[in-house]
Amino acid sequence: MRAVVVALGKIGLPIAVHIARAGHDVVGCDIDPRVRDAVAAGRAPFPGEAHLDDYLTEVVDAGRLTVSGDTTAAVAAGADLVIVVPPLIVDREARPDWRVMDAALTDVGRGLQAGTVVSVETTLPTGSTRSRVAPMLADLSGLRSEADFFTVHSPERVFSGRIFADLETYPKLVGGLTDAGEARAVELYRTFIRQAEVWGMGSAEAAELAKLAETTYRDINIAFANELARHADAIGVDVDRVIDASNSQPFSHIHRPGIAVGGHCIPVYPRFYLAGDPDARVPAAARASNLEMPSYAVDLLRDLLGGSLDGARVHVLGAAYRGGVKETAFSGVFDVFDALRDRGATPLVSDPLYTDDELRALGLEPFDGHPVDGVIVQADHAEYRDLAAEALDGARAVVDGRGVVDVDALRAAGVAVKRIGRP
Ligand SMILES: NC(=O)c1ccc[n+]([C@@H]2O[C@H](COP(=O)([O-])OP(=O)(O)OC[C@H]3O[C@@H](n4cnc5c(N)ncnc54)[C@H](O)[C@@H]3O)[C@@H](O)[C@H]2O)c1
């Protein structure tokens, strides 16, 4: 098989390498020359993906993976399968901005040849493959959709850092616009997904919705954990004990509460789901509930500090949306920052992964090293697990939004500590 993978990002590059390792010829296309140069030299352009360096060197040395900055030419040279996986950018309300995706599809459409299957792996709102992707490709190529070429959706469902393992663990979902298109795509995917199953979904919409459903489920589950935690706070019960106990029988899988739900996926895909099903009440309520958590955490600190944050200096620990990851997409830090300001406090942020200039560029005020009144733990960076009272710059109160700090040690040193959902 000859395959073209468009966009060699954190998801696209491992897929391109995985296909090449199965013995196929792969051309990886990217608009960024730094990415192309690194890949052509057999070097991963980003850190943290297990096995990527070794596998990349192997397939580049064997001539199985080559790179190109000209997607149209790579596709025009003839391909059995074109995988398109650039990011779908969203605004603060998680509404899609299609420009990056459309640019990639335009390049593919201009080079498209009869007999090719185009598979979009980027997570999409339901219906996009049929109503947006396929018509664009047909218009640009002059070919007939589902007669001369096929379009399918195959959502990536992997976790950055362990993509090669995930690709051979979970079923690969493939949904087409016709039975013939889906069958051809399933056949092609089975040539390189060899241990995991490849599931034909019956339609592109079913494949799109499956990805939105699994991520929306997590948002709803976390929202329930958060509401349980708030109720536990109100009645003086430890929510961890409650969740552990509930999950000790096999039908309960309650997630953990926390100060915020961040990242590219979980805060975003429920909005894609709701765009297609605007009357759905549970995902909308879950989203609203999760969005209240930063404010809730700030109010816990206000209570610890005697009922007012007016004039207080508060150190927010962690800008990243989760521990150990340099990523602030939809991070809770922004809402914590705003909620502190709304209550008259001065929020000051630090993060072991970000410089002061990087924090300023994000619209945050870096911590200045002077004494503070309170601390809020926003990200579960490993560095915060052994936070000592002496490192709190005089803070009298800590709200631990992630349940990571050593509560006993801080309390023994006279610091008031509140964890969400724990008395
Ligand atoms: N499961 C996960 O953990 C996870 C994490 C992040 C993203 N994703 C998914 O993967 C998709 C892709 O995100 P990513 O993290 O791989 O992106 P990324 O930001 O790592 O990389 C995107 C790449 O696309 C390239 N690019 C942009 N426009 C292009 C074009 N027109 N032609 C060719 N290349 C182009 C960029 O140069 C860049 O190298 C997301 O939309 C999302 O669906 C999943």
The ligand as an ORCA input file, in Angstrom:
! r2SCAN-3c Opt
* xyz 0 1
  N      -5.673     11.662     21.900
  C      -4.866     12.639     22.216
  O      -4.142     12.570     23.234
  C      -4.828     13.847     21.372
  C      -4.023     14.906     21.763
  C      -3.957     15.996     20.926
  C      -4.690     16.000     19.753
  N      -5.501     14.978     19.382
  C      -6.250     14.956     18.090
  O      -5.342     15.016     17.033
  C      -5.649     16.104     16.185
  C      -4.324     16.644     15.709
  O      -3.647     17.229     16.791
  P      -2.090     17.081     17.099
  O      -1.951     17.144     18.570
  O      -1.495     15.935     16.351
  O      -1.564     18.439     16.477
  P      -0.140     19.108     16.664
  O      -0.398     20.505     17.076
  O       0.786     18.244     17.440
  O       0.419     19.119     15.177
  C      -0.264     19.609     14.108
  C       0.638     19.514     12.887
  O      -0.160     19.840     11.762
  C       0.645     20.560     10.866
  N      -0.232     21.224      9.932
  C      -1.094     22.235     10.162
  N      -1.742     22.558      9.034
  C      -1.311     21.721      8.072
  C      -1.632     21.559      6.703
  N      -2.499     22.348      6.075
  N      -0.982     20.602      6.005
  C      -0.061     19.810      6.611
  N       0.280     19.924      7.902
  C      -0.346     20.858      8.630
  C       1.462     21.460     11.763
  O       2.591     21.984     11.121
  C       1.803     20.490     12.903
  O       3.021     19.806     12.661
  C      -6.527     17.004     17.063
  O      -7.448     17.806     16.426
  C      -7.263     15.981     17.895
  O      -8.348     15.435     17.182
  C      -5.557     13.909     20.192
*
